[in-house]
Amino acid sequence: MRTVPKPQATKPSERSNIVRAHKDDAATPANGSRAPTASRLRKEQTILKEAENQFAQFGLEGASLEGIANAVGMSRHNLLYYFPSKEVLYRRVLDDVVFSWLAGMEDVWREQSDPVKALRIYIRGKLRSSFDRPNAAKVFAKEVIAGAPRYADVIAARVKPVLDQEVQAFERWAKQGLVTQLNFTHLMFVIWTVTQAYAEHQAQFAILLGKPALDESDFDAAEEVIVRLVLSGLGQKVD
């Protein structure tokens, strides 16, 4: 079990801020009987968004609670009311990244009987995620490159079942003669890698294209290329 560090002694002004936050935003008890207020949820999302940006730029070790708190206009001790440690905040950011990524994707493989349509929806969704939230992909990539020391348990528990579902869909389509038999696990690894590259290497791609930043047209072009490559590898006729 991880030990959560105790906050340092607060100054009177900081203590009053925490008291005010407690009055404004009732905490959720352990039994879950009381839902968090809308105000609390908004503040949590503001903190999470800024934490995502700073973890993407500086990593877990380089980012600080002070820096995140200052950026959202609160004290470090007030931030600790919402997230009791930097590691708790870091894991919440990763949770938000992974759960947003998985949301809706499971339905693609369960409900789509056409592999071409399913792949187009999936690849478009992954690229859209890279376009809309590049820092989310960067935070996750940093954790994985480091060996996932703080998040391997969630990857195994949440991502692995979805990957298995994706592979099963491909196996079903292969038996029906709709796609060529491949190692579908590694096919998914390839799709993940190439779509996430448009978040992780966005600055490099923009420089090489002579642009200040990638835009919608670049992601549309990437989608078309990736879809064509994947469908060709699966023996599908590409129009």
N, C-alpha and C positions, 0 to 999 in steps of 0.2 A: 504493500500500500504506500502511495506517495504521501509524504508529509507536507502539508500546506503551511508555508511560512506565516508566522504571525505578523500582522501589520505593525509598523513602528508606532510609537506613541504619537498621537495626533496633537496638533496645535489647537487652541480654542476655536479659531476661525474654521479650521478644517473639520473639527468635531461638530460644529453647528451645521456645516454643510451636509455631513452624514446624517445627522438627526433630521434635517429638512428633507433629505432624500428618502429616509424611512417613512416620513409622514406622507410624502407624495406618492411613493411607490411601495405598496405592501409586498414584502417578500413572500415567495411561495413556500409553505411549510413542507416538511419532508413527506407527509402523507399525501401531498398533492391536492388537498381538499379546497384550496383557494387558488384561483388562477391569477397569474401576474397581471397587473394593470396595463392598459394600453400605453400609458406614459412610460412605465418601466420597459416595456418591449421596444418602444421607439428609442429610448436611450441605449438599450443593449445593442440594437441594430446599428446605431451611430458609432458606438465603441467598436463593434465587430468590423464595420467597414473600414475604419481607420486602422485597426489592428491588422487587417488583411493587407492594407497598403504597406504598412511598416514592416510586417514580417516578410513580405515579398521583397522589399528593398534591402533590409538589414539582416534577415534571418532571425531565428529565435534568440540567439545569443546577443546579436547586435541591437535589436529593438529593446526599448525600455518602457515600463509602465508610465514613467514620468513623461516621456515623449508622446505616447499615445494619449494620455490624459490631457496634456497641454493642447494637443491638436483638436480635441473635442471640447475644450473649455471647462475642464473640471480639474480638481486636485487628484493626486495619486491616491490618496486615502478614500476619496469619494468613489473613484473607479473601483477600488477594492471592495466596495459594497456590492457592486454588480458582478465582479469576477475576483475571487479571493486570492488569486496568484497569477503570475504571468503564464505559467504552464496551463492552468485551467482555461485562461483566455485563448491560448494557442490551440488547445484541443477543440475549443468551441469554434474557432475559425475553421479548422480542418473539418469538423463536423458539418459546418455550413457549406463548405466546398463540396464535400463528398455527397451529402444528402441532396444538395441542389443538382449535382451531376446525375445522380441515380433517379431523381424524381421523374416519373413518366417514361424513362427509358425501358423499364421492365415491361411495360405494356406493348412497346414496339415489337419485342420478340415473342410475346405471348399471343398477341392478337393479329399480327400480320402474317398472312399466308404467302405473300409474294416477297421473295428475297430481295428483288430489285427495289421495290418500294420501301421495304424495311431498312435497307442499307442507306438509301437516300435520306430517309428521315433521320436515321441515327447519325450519319456523318454530318448532315446539316446542323443537327442539334449540338454535336460536339464542337464544331467550328463556331457556332453561334456563342457557345459558352466561352470559347477562347477570345472571341471578339468583344463580348460584353463584359467579361470579368477576367482579363489577362492576369491580374495579380493573384486571383484565386488559384489558377493553374501553377503560378510560380511558387506560391507557398507550398502547395502539395508536392511539386517537383523537388523543392529543397529538402523536404522531409524524406522523400523516397531516396534521393541521391545519397543522403546521409545514412541510409539503411533502415529507415522508418523506425528509429529507436523509441519514439513516443506514440506511434500510431499503427504499429503492425497488427495489434489486436482488432482494431476497427476494420482495417483492410481485409483481414481474414474473415471477420464476422459479417461484414456488410457487402464488400465488393465481390468476394469469391462466390457467394450464391448467385449474384447477378451474372457474373461471368459464366458460371455453369449453365444458367438459363440461356444465355446467348449461344453457347456452344451446342446445346441441345437443339436449339432452333436450326442451326446450320446442319447438324447431323440429320435432323428430320427432312430438311430440304434435299440433302444429298441422297437419302434413301428414296426420295420421290423423283430423283433424276433432275432436280431443278438447278443444282449447283455441282461443280466438280468437288470430289473428295479432297480435302486438305487437312492440315493440322489447324483446326479452327481456333484453338486457344491462341496459337501464335499469330493467326490472322487478326484476332482482336487486339493483341499486343501492338501489332503494326498500325492498326487503325488508331488506337489510343495515342501512339507516339507521334504519328504524322499530324493528327489534328491538334494535339497539345503544343506541337512545335510552333504553331501560329500564335500562341500566347507567349511561350518561353523565349522565342527568338524573333519576336515581332519587330524589335528595334533593328536587328541585323537585316531582316527581310526588307524593311522600309528603306534602309540605307542603300541596299543593293538595287532597289527599284527606283532610287532617286526621289523618294517622297519623304515628307516629314513624319508620316504615320500611315499604316495600312488602313484602307477604307473598305466599305461594303463590297466594292467591285473586286478587290483582291481576295476577299473571302469567298465570293461567288466563283471566281476563277479557280481557287484552291479546291472548292467543293467539286467542281466538274472534273478536275484532274484526278482527285482521290477516288471519286466514284468510278471513273472509267478504269483506273488501274485495278481497283478491287474487283469490279465486275468482270474484267478480262481474266483476272487470275482465277475466278470462279467459273470460267467457261461460258459466261453470259455474252450474248451479242450486244455490242455497244453501238447505238445509233449515232 
